[in-house]
Amino acid sequence: MNQENTRRKLLAIITGFFSIAIGIIYLTLTTILDARGPMLPPPPEAFGLVAVVFS
């Protein structure tokens, strides 16, 4: 039973480490992407010429 508890504790520590690592990576990526500035819509030329005719 002692070996089983040791394995469970080790699994919990590894799982916690991965969880914290994923959180730190996520926060780092969002900070980097947010620091690039506000997102601007594309210029009207990017949409091309579209004409709709109703008759």
trRosetta pair geometry for C-beta under 8 A, 3 or more apart (Angstrom, degrees):
i j d omega theta_ij theta_ji phi_ij phi_ji
1 4 5.5 -54 -151 35 38 114
1 5 6.5 38 152 -19 68 103
2 5 5.8 -53 -151 35 33 110
2 6 6.5 35 151 -20 64 105
3 6 5.6 -52 -149 35 34 115
3 7 6.5 36 152 -19 65 103
4 7 5.8 -53 -150 35 32 110
4 8 6.5 32 152 -19 65 106
5 8 5.6 -53 -147 36 34 112
5 9 6.3 35 154 -20 66 104
6 9 5.8 -53 -148 36 31 111
6 10 6.4 31 154 -18 64 107
7 10 5.7 -55 -147 38 31 112
7 11 6.3 33 154 -19 65 106
8 11 5.7 -53 -147 37 31 112
8 12 6.3 32 153 -20 64 105
9 12 5.7 -54 -148 36 32 112
9 13 6.4 31 153 -19 65 105
10 13 5.8 -53 -148 35 32 111
10 14 6.4 29 155 -16 65 106
11 14 5.8 -55 -145 39 30 109
11 15 6.1 30 156 -18 65 109
12 15 5.8 -55 -143 40 29 111
12 16 6.2 30 156 -19 63 108
13 16 5.8 -56 -147 38 28 111
13 17 6.4 33 153 -23 63 105
14 17 5.6 -52 -149 32 31 114
14 18 6.6 28 155 -15 64 104
15 18 5.9 -55 -149 38 32 108
15 19 6.3 33 152 -21 64 108
16 19 5.5 -54 -146 36 32 114
16 20 6.3 29 158 -15 67 106
17 20 6.0 -58 -148 39 28 107
17 21 6.2 29 154 -20 65 110
18 21 5.5 -54 -143 38 32 114
18 22 6.3 33 158 -20 66 104
19 22 6.0 -53 -148 34 28 109
19 23 6.6 28 153 -17 61 107
20 23 5.6 -55 -151 37 33 114
20 24 6.4 31 154 -18 67 105
21 24 5.8 -54 -146 37 31 108
21 25 6.3 30 155 -17 65 106
22 25 5.8 -55 -146 38 31 111
22 26 6.2 34 154 -21 65 107
23 26 5.7 -55 -147 35 30 112
23 27 6.4 25 157 -15 65 106
24 27 5.9 -55 -146 39 31 108
24 28 6.2 33 154 -21 64 108
25 28 5.7 -56 -147 37 30 112
25 29 6.3 28 157 -17 65 107
26 29 6.0 -58 -148 38 28 108
26 30 6.3 22 158 -13 64 109
27 30 5.9 -56 -143 40 30 107
27 31 6.2 32 157 -21 64 108
28 31 5.8 -57 -148 36 28 111
28 32 6.4 25 156 -16 64 107
29 32 5.8 -56 -145 38 31 108
29 33 6.1 22 160 -11 67 110
30 33 5.9 -57 -139 44 30 106
30 34 5.8 29 160 -19 65 113
31 34 5.9 -59 -140 40 25 108
31 35 6.3 29 158 -27 62 109
32 35 5.9 -56 -149 28 28 113
32 36 7.6 41 151 -35 57 93
33 36 6.1 -39 -167 3 38 116
42 46 3.9 -66 154 53 128 154
42 47 7.1 142 96 -44 119 79
43 46 5.4 113 63 -10 67 99
44 47 5.9 -51 -167 24 49 112
45 48 8.0 51 175 -67 43 31
47 50 6.9 -65 143 -7 104 115
